[in-house]
Amino acid sequence: MMKKLFAAVLLSISSAAALAVPFGSQSVLVVEDDTGKILLEKNASAVMPIASLTKLMTAMVILDAKQDMQELIEIDRSDVDTLKHSSSRVPVGASIPREDVLQLALMSSDNRAAASLARTYPGGVPAFKAAVRHKIAALGMTNTVIEEPTGLSPNNRSTAADLVKMANAASQYKEITDRTTDAKNLVSINSREVEFHNTNRLVGAKGWDVGLSKTGYTQEAGRCLIMSIKAAGKNATMVLLNAGASSARIMDALNIRRYINGKDPVVASAPRAVKMKASSRAPRIKASSGGVKMKAKASSRSKSKVVVTPKKKKAVVTRKRRN
């Protein structure tokens, strides 16, 4: 009885905290890793498509099989996305070591890479799917269904609460944490070194200590993010589902970090503008996320307006679809 009462009190506290932090994501859950304490929550039990967050499950199942990571995987025509027709810089016919294919699936969220990992799983795709179902059950993800390895299918669905369990499990695999926290990497494809970048621009950004990261996007799922960070001496895992834009997803992550650090949230009123309460004690406020910079001057008469200027990032190749 006391445990239930405590849980109810904790949930009400976290819900009140969520009201104080404006979220663009439709579902949010932030949990302190060391204690399991809910720091922020919004619709954490709502079942939603999870897009490429799926690839964390794919990676765990592949690693559990303990296959030869140096074995070459040849990208097959059957690995090409015919559902969403997403782009890929990994050509059919390329032979790539399994460890690099895993890198591409996790860091740059390549769908052909993820599909090829499932196809070359011992016993093929049917055995891979059975292993995924077993892993979901073992982790106690009772509201999760994953039908395929990429996340392209809207039938891959879960809740923020279940995905925190998945994130905690994935963080125990060094192969996953290392690859998802690489800002960029070179992969040899057809005897040519090709540079790939992380789909999460906060990885490697100034002021961000990221321990695990995975983005996701489809039209049905919106912009999604799983990320473990360290802030104010705390290790916390956040899950963001169904944000309307990449900028909203980034702003949610920034506000979560500000909340953990004991700072007031930044409130977005437009895609390129942010409003912040002015303070007579703090006439000048600066905040930086590496990729996002903000500056505000205090006003005794009205709220200050802050213009967000995304930091330009030099890219080798522009992709049609990013997660």
N, C-alpha and C positions, 0 to 999 in steps of 0.2 A: 504494500500500500504506500509506504513512504517513498519507494523508488518511483512509483507512478506519479506521485505528487511532485517529487523533485524534477522528474522529466517534464511534467506539465509547466512547472515554474520556469525551467530552463528554456523551454520552447517559447513561452510568452515573452521572456527577456530577449531572446534572439529575434523574435518577430518584431518587437518594439525597436530593436537596433536596426533591423532591416528597413523599417519605416523611416529611420533617420538617414539612411543611405539610399539615394535615388539610383535605381538599377534600370538599365536598358534591356537587360536579359529577362526573359520571361520566367526562368527558373534559376535560382541561385542557392548554393550551399557552401559555406566556408567553415571548416572544422580545424581546430587546433590539433596537430598530429599527436603530440605527447600526451594529451589528456582526453582527447575525444570530445572536448567541449565545442558546442556549436557557437560560433562567433556571429554569423549572419545567416539568415535563411529567408527564402522567398519561393513558395510553391515547390519545395524540395521533393514532394511525393508525386508530382505530376509526371505522367508517362509521356515522353516525347521522343521523336527521332533523334539519333545521336551522331549521324554522319560519320566522319573519319575518327571520332573518338574510339570507334570500333577497333581501330588498328592497335590500340594498347592491348586489347584482348587477343587479337591475332598474334602479336609479338610474344605474349606470355605463352600461348599454346605452342607456338613454334619452338620457343626456347625450352619448354618442358619436354619436348620430344628429343632433345639433345642430338640433333642432326649435325653433320659435319658442316661447320660454318665456312670452310674453305671450298666446299663443293660448288662447282659452277652451275648456275641455273640459267637455262636458255629461255628468254622471254618468248612466249608463244602467242599466236594470233588469238587464242581463246582467252588470253589475259587482257585483251583490249576491252575497254568499257563500251558496251553497246546499249547501256541503260540511260546514262546521262551524257554520253559522248564527251567525257572530260578529256582534256589534253594531257599529254605525257611527253617527257623528253627522253624516255627510255624506249628505244626502237625495238620492234619485233625482230627476233633473231639474235639480239645481243646476248652474250654469255657473261654473266656477272657472278662473282662469289656470293654465296648466301648471306654472308655478313654485310656486304655492301647493299644487297637487295633489302635487307632489314633496315639498314640506314636510310635508304630512299623511302621506304614505307613510313618510317617514324618521323624523320626530320623534315622531309619535303612532302610527305603525305602522298606519295605516288601510288596511284591505284593499280597500275599494272604490276608494280612490285609486290603489293599486298596480295593480289590475285595469284601471282606465281608462287608465293610462299605457301598458300593453301593448296594449290595444285600439286606441288612437290612434297607435300606432307606425307609421311608414311601411310599408305592406304588411300591416298588421294583426297579429293574434296569431301566425300562422304565421311571419311574417318576424321578429317579436320573438323567438320561440323559437329560430330559426336563429341570430340574433345572439347570444343567450345561449350557445348551444353553441360558437360561434366564440370568444367571450370566455373561456369556461372553458378551451378548448384553448390560447389565447394566453397565459393566465396559468399554464399548466402544472398545472392542478388535475385531476390524473389520477384522483382518487377521488371526483369530484363529478358529480352529476346534478341538474339543475334543470328541472322540467317546466312550471312555471307561475310567475307573477310575485309571488305573495303569500307563499308558504311554508305555506299551509294544507294542501297535499298532503303526506302522509308520504313520498311518493316523491322529494321534494326532499331529497337526502342528501349529506353531505360528511364530511370529517374535520377535526379541529382544525388539522392541519398545512396542509391546503388552504385553510382559512378564514383563516389568517394571511396567505397569499398574496393572498386577496381583500381583506382589510383593508388591506394595504399598498398595493394598487392603488387602492382607494377613497379612501385618505387623500391621493392626488394630485389629487383633485377638490375644489376649494374649495367648490363648490356642495353637496357632500356633507358635508364637515367642518363647514361653517357651520350647516347645517340639523340635523345630528345632535347638535350641541352647544348648541342653543337649549334652555333650560329650559322656555320657553313662548313662544307666539306667538299673535297675533290673525289670523284668516283671515276674509275677508268671504264669507259664504254667504247668498245670497238677500237681499242688501242689509242684512245684519245681521252685526256683528262678533262672532265666536265665538272664545273662548279655548281653545286646545289646549295640552296639557302633554307633556313628554318622558316616554316610558315608562321611562326609566332615571332613578331618583331621585337617583343620584349626580352627574348632570350639574347643575352649579351649586351643589353642596353644598360647604360650607366644607372647605378642605384638599384638594380634588380638582381637578387640572389635567387636564381631559379634552380630547383632540384629535379623537377619533372615537368614536361610540357607536352601537350597535344592539342591541336586545333581541329575544327571540323566545320564543314559547310556543305549543305545542299539547300535547294529551295525550300524543301519541307522542314528541314531542321534549323534553318537560320544559321547564324554564326555561333559556334560553340567553342568552349575552352575548358581544358583541365590543366591546372598548373599548381605545383607546390612551390611555395616561396618561404624565405626566411625574412622576417621583419620584426623589429623591436625585440630581438632575442627569441622570437617564437617561430616555430615551424608550422605552417598552415597549408592546407590543401583547399583550393577553390574549384568549384564546378559552375560553369556558366552555360546555360542552354537557351537557344533561340533568341539571340540578339538580332536586331534588325539590320545592323551594319558592322563592319570591322571596327569603325570608330567607337561605336557603342560598347562593343566587347572590350576594347582597350580602356575606355573610360571606366567601365565597371571594375576592371582589374586594378586600375590606378586608385579608384576610390576604396577598394578593399584594402590595398596596402596603406593608404592614408588612415583608414579606420584602425587598422592594427597598430599603426604608429601613433595613434591618439590625435590625429589631425582631422579637421572638418572636411567633409566631402566637397568635391567640385561638382556643381550641378550643370549639366548640359541643357541648353535651351534650343539649340540648333546644331546641325551637323558640323559647322565650323566655329560655333560660338559657345562660350561657357559663362555661366553667371556664378558669382561668389559673393557671399556676404562681406561687406566692408567692415573693417574694424578700426576704431580710432587708435587702438594700441599698436596695431600692426599696419602702418601706412603703406607698406610695400610687401607683396607676397609673391614668392616664386615657387614653382613646382616643376619638377622635371622627371619624365619617365624614359629619358633617352630618346625616344621617337616622338615624344610630345612635349612641348614647352609652353608654359603659361606665365603671364605676368599681369598683375592687377594693381591699380592705385586706389586707395581708399577714398570714399566719399561720404560725407556726413548726411547727404540728402537722399541717396539712392544706392541700390546695389551696383557693384562694379561689373563691367563687362570685360571678359577676357577672350581674346581671339586665339584659337588653337592653330598653330602652324605645324603640320606634320613635317618631320625631318626627312629631307630627300634621301633616298637610298639608292645607291648605284646597283643596278642588277645586270647580270650578264644576259639573261633572256627573259622576256616578258611572257608570263603564262596567262592563258585565257581564264583559267579557273583556279583560284587559290583557296585553301582551307584556312 
